[in-house]
Each structure stands twice: as C-alpha cells, then as structure tokens.
C-alpha cells in the first residue's frame, strides 16, 4: 500500500478477501490469475495471513502464484533444495542481517516473482524486510546514482568442491561442465575453467532496471553484497591476508573495472535497510513479492526459523 509518503505490503486475511479461514479459501481466491497479477503490480508485495496453511498446502498455492517455477541456478547464497524448485531461505548465521537485494539481479535472468512461506517462526526477530526499489533509488545521493550509471561488473570464483564460497556444482545444480557452459553461453558473461578445476565468471550488468509493466525505474544490483567493504573490517582484512581481491569467491567493480568506493556501497546498503518495512512471521504466513519492484533481506533472529522460498517468471 502506498500513500505518497510511506509504502508497505498489502496484508490480506480471510476477512479482507471474503473467504473461509482455511487453505481452500485462499486457493479459491488465487484461482483468478488476472486479478492477482494486477494486484501484485499495483501493491508490489502481498502478505497472506490467517489461512492456516501448512507445508502440505504449498504446492497447490504455488501452482497458482508461480506459473513457471524456476530453479535457483547461478544463485550465490547458501541454501538447501527441499522440493521441486523449493528452497530454504538464505542459510547465513542467524545473528547476521542480510541486506536488501533483488533475487538474482546480477544474473542475465531473474525471477519476476518470489514466494516466501513461513513453516516455523523464529523465537524472536527474523523478519523479512522489504523495500520499494524506486524509494531505494531515490534515497541515494545524486553522486552515487551518477557513478553507477555505467553499470557494474560482477566476478565469481567458483571452486571445484573445496574452498571458500560455493562450488560451481552447487551454483549451477550440476556436475557436468558442458551443462554449465551451455548455460553461460547465453548470458553475455565471460568465463574460464582454471587449472585447479575452478570456474571464473565475469559479467557486466546495469545498476538499475525498469519494470516491464509500469516502467518504474528501480535500484537493481547487488554491488553492496559483493563488495569487501560490507564484510566488516576484520573479515575483509582476514580475507585480504588469504586471497587477492581478484581471487575472492565474489567481487564487484564498476563496469569499466575501476573500484567502487567503499562509502558508496555502504550508503547503498544502509539506505536500503532504512527504507525497508519489516514483515514479521507467524507460522503459515505467505509473502509474495514482485522481484523487480521490491527488494528483500533478513533481520537477525533466535530460535528455529524455517522460511521456504520459490520463484517464477
């Protein structure tokens, strides 16, 4: 919902949409695909609460809201596959904040929609913050926006089974080099197999994009998450003792290869989080977002939090 000053996801309950408070009530509502598409474009993110959903109901819901469910191919965050293109949310340690980002915005292909399902709520914390991408863009200083107009260059070093970060096998969900090559050939990325069996991938992407329906320009890159400056001084210093920057599991520069100033990516990270709205979880809740219009992250938590994620064109 947007009133010109503030934005937040639209919360939908059985009472608000006039259905019974059970899974069949929600599924009945979701059967109208055109209505859902228009509502999601208008509101940018939808929260469904009070429908008594369990993990067993998730497949029927996904059939309606994720028409072309995608695998998490070329994903860079640690997560586990738990079903047919269903994954755990990012498995970073619970004490850390995950900054705002649009899923796979560094890739040549990103999902149009993301669905989050809370199977187990945390004891405390653990909200999923969401941010209006146009507000995030407008929150940045003009100097920063201008600097990013040339785009960014992402570089990945994906090991062959042992090393820092993810392996190429986990990243591309295959152990066949020919499958990886076939995927990368269509991405406008440059890549090379290295003598130790690892894979280096470099790709230039835009820093912003426009929504295909509304034309709204949004901040749409993960430069802050790929930059050493946001790791913290101690972690960055420790990595520098082990590896040169070009050998890190992932790194980022401007498109022409020049370094991105640390203060720029810190501003991007902090202002994205400052503009975000927290979605707190109760077991059975669903969050559906337009992955172009809205970025997401994660707040620290305690307890046994389990949020599942699926994505679609």
C-alpha positions as CSV (number, residue, x, y, z in Angstrom):
1,X,0.0,0.0,0.0
2,X,1.3,3.4,-0.9
3,X,0.0,6.8,0.3
4,X,2.6,9.0,-1.3
5,X,4.8,9.1,1.8
6,X,5.1,5.5,3.0
7,X,4.8,2.1,1.4
8,X,4.2,-1.3,2.9
9,X,3.0,-4.7,1.6
10,X,-0.8,-5.2,1.4
11,X,-1.9,-7.6,4.1
12,X,-4.6,-10.0,3.1
13,X,-6.7,-12.0,5.5
14,X,-9.8,-14.3,5.1
15,X,-12.0,-11.4,6.3
16,X,-10.4,-8.8,3.9
17,X,-11.0,-11.0,0.8
18,X,-14.2,-12.7,1.9
19,X,-13.2,-16.3,2.1
20,X,-13.1,-19.0,4.8
21,X,-10.0,-19.1,7.0
22,X,-8.5,-22.2,5.6
23,X,-6.2,-23.2,2.7
24,X,-9.1,-23.9,0.3
25,X,-10.3,-20.3,0.9
26,X,-7.0,-18.9,-0.2
27,X,-6.7,-21.3,-3.1
28,X,-10.1,-20.3,-4.3
29,X,-9.1,-16.6,-4.3
30,X,-5.8,-17.3,-6.1
31,X,-7.6,-19.1,-8.9
32,X,-8.2,-15.7,-10.5
33,X,-4.7,-15.2,-12.0
34,X,-5.5,-11.9,-13.8
35,X,-6.7,-10.3,-10.5
36,X,-3.6,-11.5,-8.7
37,X,-1.3,-10.2,-11.4
38,X,-2.9,-6.7,-11.4
39,X,-3.0,-6.6,-7.6
40,X,0.7,-7.6,-7.3
41,X,1.8,-5.0,-9.8
42,X,-0.2,-2.3,-8.0
43,X,0.8,-3.2,-4.5
44,X,4.3,-4.6,-5.2
45,X,4.1,-7.1,-2.3
46,X,1.3,-9.1,-0.7
47,X,1.2,-10.8,2.7
48,X,-1.4,-13.6,3.2
49,X,-2.2,-14.4,6.9
50,X,-4.8,-16.4,8.8
51,X,-5.4,-19.1,6.2
52,X,-4.0,-22.0,8.4
53,X,-1.6,-23.1,5.8
54,X,0.9,-25.9,6.3
55,X,3.8,-27.0,4.1
56,X,1.5,-29.6,2.6
57,X,-0.7,-26.8,1.1
58,X,2.3,-25.1,-0.5
59,X,2.2,-27.0,-3.8
60,X,-1.4,-26.1,-4.6
61,X,-0.6,-22.4,-3.8
62,X,2.5,-22.4,-5.9
63,X,0.6,-23.8,-8.9
64,X,-1.5,-20.7,-8.9
65,X,1.0,-17.9,-8.0
66,X,4.2,-19.2,-9.6
67,X,3.2,-20.2,-13.1
68,X,6.7,-21.1,-14.3
69,X,8.7,-22.2,-11.2
70,X,12.4,-21.7,-11.6
71,X,15.5,-23.5,-10.2
72,X,18.0,-21.4,-8.2
73,X,20.6,-21.7,-10.9
74,X,23.5,-19.3,-10.7
75,X,22.5,-18.3,-7.2
76,X,25.3,-17.2,-4.9
77,X,23.8,-17.6,-1.4
78,X,23.9,-20.8,0.6
79,X,20.5,-22.6,0.8
80,X,19.1,-26.2,0.6
81,X,16.8,-27.6,-2.0
82,X,13.8,-29.2,-0.2
83,X,11.4,-30.0,-3.1
84,X,10.7,-29.3,-6.8
85,X,12.4,-25.9,-7.1
86,X,11.6,-25.1,-3.5
87,X,14.5,-23.9,-1.3
88,X,15.2,-22.8,2.2
89,X,15.8,-19.1,2.6
90,X,19.4,-18.0,2.8
91,X,21.3,-20.0,5.4
92,X,23.6,-17.3,6.7
93,X,24.1,-17.5,10.5
94,X,21.1,-16.2,12.5
95,X,23.0,-13.4,14.2
96,X,23.6,-11.5,10.9
97,X,21.4,-9.1,8.9
98,X,21.1,-9.8,5.2
99,X,21.0,-6.5,3.4
100,X,18.4,-5.6,0.8
101,X,18.6,-7.1,-2.7
102,X,16.5,-8.3,-5.6
103,X,16.9,-12.0,-6.2
104,X,19.5,-12.8,-9.0
105,X,19.7,-9.2,-10.1
106,X,23.4,-9.9,-11.0
107,X,22.3,-12.6,-13.4
108,X,21.2,-12.4,-17.0
109,X,17.8,-13.8,-16.0
110,X,16.0,-13.1,-12.7
111,X,12.6,-14.2,-11.4
112,X,9.6,-11.9,-11.7
113,X,8.0,-13.2,-8.5
114,X,9.2,-14.6,-5.2
115,X,7.1,-16.5,-2.7
116,X,8.1,-16.9,0.9
117,X,6.4,-19.4,3.2
118,X,6.9,-19.5,7.0
119,X,7.0,-23.1,8.1
120,X,8.4,-22.3,11.5
121,X,8.5,-18.8,13.0
122,X,11.6,-17.8,15.0
123,X,11.5,-17.3,18.7
124,X,12.4,-13.6,18.2
125,X,13.4,-11.4,15.3
126,X,13.8,-12.9,11.9
127,X,11.6,-10.5,10.0
128,X,11.9,-10.3,6.2
129,X,12.4,-6.6,5.4
130,X,11.1,-5.5,2.0
131,X,11.9,-2.2,0.2
132,X,10.3,-0.3,-2.6
133,X,13.1,-0.3,-5.3
134,X,12.1,3.2,-6.5
135,X,12.3,4.6,-3.0
136,X,15.7,3.0,-2.5
137,X,17.0,4.5,-5.8
138,X,15.7,8.0,-4.8
139,X,17.2,7.7,-1.3
140,X,20.7,7.6,-2.8
141,X,22.8,10.7,-3.2
142,X,22.9,12.0,-6.8
143,X,26.7,11.5,-6.9
144,X,26.2,7.8,-6.1
145,X,23.5,7.3,-8.7
146,X,25.5,9.0,-11.4
147,X,28.6,6.9,-10.6
148,X,26.6,3.7,-11.1
149,X,25.1,4.7,-14.5
150,X,27.8,2.8,-16.3
151,X,26.8,-0.4,-14.6
152,X,28.7,-2.9,-12.5
153,X,31.0,-5.9,-13.2
154,X,30.5,-9.0,-11.0
155,X,33.2,-11.6,-10.7
156,X,32.8,-15.1,-9.2
157,X,35.5,-17.7,-8.5
158,X,33.6,-20.9,-8.0
159,X,35.7,-23.8,-6.6
160,X,35.6,-27.4,-7.7
161,X,34.3,-28.8,-4.4
162,X,36.7,-27.5,-1.8
163,X,37.4,-23.8,-1.0
164,X,35.7,-20.6,0.1
165,X,32.2,-19.8,-1.1
166,X,30.1,-22.0,-3.3
167,X,31.3,-24.6,-5.8
168,X,30.3,-24.4,-9.4
169,X,28.5,-27.7,-9.0
170,X,26.2,-26.2,-6.2
171,X,25.9,-22.9,-8.1
172,X,24.6,-24.4,-11.3
173,X,23.0,-27.6,-9.8
174,X,25.0,-29.9,-12.0
175,X,28.4,-31.7,-12.0
176,X,28.6,-31.6,-15.8
177,X,30.9,-28.9,-17.3
178,X,29.0,-29.0,-20.6
179,X,25.8,-28.0,-18.8
180,X,27.5,-25.0,-17.2
181,X,29.0,-24.0,-20.5
182,X,25.6,-24.2,-22.2
183,X,24.0,-22.0,-19.6
184,X,26.8,-19.4,-19.6
185,X,26.9,-19.2,-23.4
186,X,23.6,-17.5,-23.3
187,X,24.3,-15.0,-20.6
188,X,26.7,-12.5,-22.2
189,X,29.2,-13.4,-19.4
190,X,32.8,-14.2,-19.9
191,X,34.1,-17.3,-18.2
192,X,37.1,-19.7,-18.0
193,X,37.9,-23.0,-16.4
194,X,41.1,-22.8,-14.4
195,X,43.9,-25.3,-13.8
196,X,42.6,-26.2,-10.3
197,X,39.2,-27.1,-11.7
198,X,37.5,-23.9,-10.5
199,X,35.4,-21.6,-12.7
200,X,35.8,-17.8,-13.0
201,X,32.7,-15.9,-14.3
202,X,32.6,-12.2,-15.0
203,X,29.5,-10.3,-16.2
204,X,28.5,-6.7,-16.6
205,X,25.0,-5.7,-15.6
206,X,23.0,-2.5,-15.2
207,X,22.7,-0.9,-11.8
208,X,19.0,-0.1,-12.3
209,X,16.2,-1.5,-14.4
210,X,12.6,-0.6,-15.3
211,X,9.6,-2.7,-14.5
212,X,8.2,-4.3,-17.7
213,X,4.6,-3.2,-17.0
214,X,4.8,0.1,-15.0
215,X,8.1,1.4,-16.5
216,X,9.2,2.4,-12.9
217,X,13.0,2.7,-12.6
218,X,14.3,0.9,-9.5
219,X,17.7,0.2,-7.9
220,X,18.6,-3.3,-9.1
221,X,22.0,-4.6,-8.3
222,X,23.9,-6.3,-5.5
223,X,27.1,-4.3,-5.5
224,X,26.9,-3.8,-1.7
225,X,26.6,-7.5,-1.1
226,X,29.6,-8.4,-3.4
227,X,31.9,-5.6,-2.1
228,X,34.6,-6.3,0.6
229,X,33.6,-3.1,2.4
230,X,30.3,-4.5,3.6
231,X,32.0,-7.6,5.1
232,X,33.3,-5.6,8.1
233,X,36.9,-4.5,8.7
234,X,38.0,-7.7,10.5
235,X,36.5,-10.1,7.9
236,X,37.8,-8.1,5.0
237,X,41.3,-7.8,6.5
238,X,41.4,-11.6,7.2
239,X,40.4,-12.4,3.6
240,X,43.0,-10.0,2.2
241,X,45.6,-12.0,4.1
242,X,44.5,-15.2,2.3
243,X,43.5,-14.1,-1.2
244,X,44.0,-11.1,-3.5
245,X,40.7,-9.4,-4.4
246,X,40.5,-11.0,-7.9
247,X,40.6,-14.4,-6.3
248,X,37.8,-13.9,-3.8
249,X,34.7,-16.0,-4.2
250,X,32.9,-12.9,-5.4
251,X,33.8,-9.3,-6.0
252,X,32.4,-6.2,-7.8
253,X,33.7,-3.1,-9.6
254,X,32.2,-0.5,-11.9
255,X,31.6,-1.8,-15.4
256,X,35.0,-0.5,-16.7
257,X,36.9,-2.3,-13.9
258,X,37.5,0.7,-11.7
259,X,37.0,0.2,-7.9
260,X,33.7,1.2,-6.3
261,X,34.4,3.4,-3.3
262,X,33.6,1.8,0.0
263,X,31.4,4.7,1.1
264,X,29.2,4.3,-2.0
265,X,28.3,0.6,-1.2
266,X,27.9,1.3,2.5
267,X,25.4,4.1,1.6
268,X,23.6,1.7,-0.7
269,X,23.3,-0.9,2.0
270,X,22.3,1.4,4.8
271,X,19.7,3.4,2.9
272,X,18.1,0.3,1.5
273,X,17.7,-1.0,5.1
274,X,16.5,2.4,6.3
275,X,13.7,2.4,3.6
276,X,12.7,-1.1,4.3
277,X,9.5,-2.3,6.0
278,X,9.7,-5.5,8.2
279,X,7.4,-8.4,7.5
280,X,7.2,-10.3,10.8
281,X,6.5,-14.0,10.6
282,X,3.8,-16.3,12.1
283,X,3.8,-20.0,11.0
284,X,1.6,-20.3,7.9
285,X,2.2,-16.8,6.6
286,X,2.9,-16.2,2.9
287,X,4.7,-13.3,1.3
288,X,4.5,-12.8,-2.5
289,X,6.7,-10.0,-4.0
290,X,7.3,-8.5,-7.4
291,X,11.1,-9.2,-7.6
292,X,11.7,-6.1,-9.8
293,X,9.7,-3.6,-7.8
294,X,10.7,-4.8,-4.4
295,X,14.0,-5.9,-2.7
296,X,14.2,-8.1,0.4
297,X,16.6,-9.1,3.1
298,X,16.5,-10.7,6.6
299,X,16.8,-9.5,10.2
300,X,18.8,-11.4,12.8
301,X,16.8,-13.9,14.9
302,X,16.9,-16.5,17.6
303,X,15.2,-19.9,17.6
304,X,14.5,-22.4,14.9
305,X,13.3,-20.2,11.9
306,X,12.4,-22.1,8.7
307,X,11.2,-20.0,5.8
308,X,10.9,-21.6,2.3
309,X,11.3,-19.8,-1.0
310,X,10.3,-20.4,-4.5
311,X,10.5,-18.2,-7.6
312,X,8.9,-17.8,-11.0
313,X,9.0,-15.9,-14.3
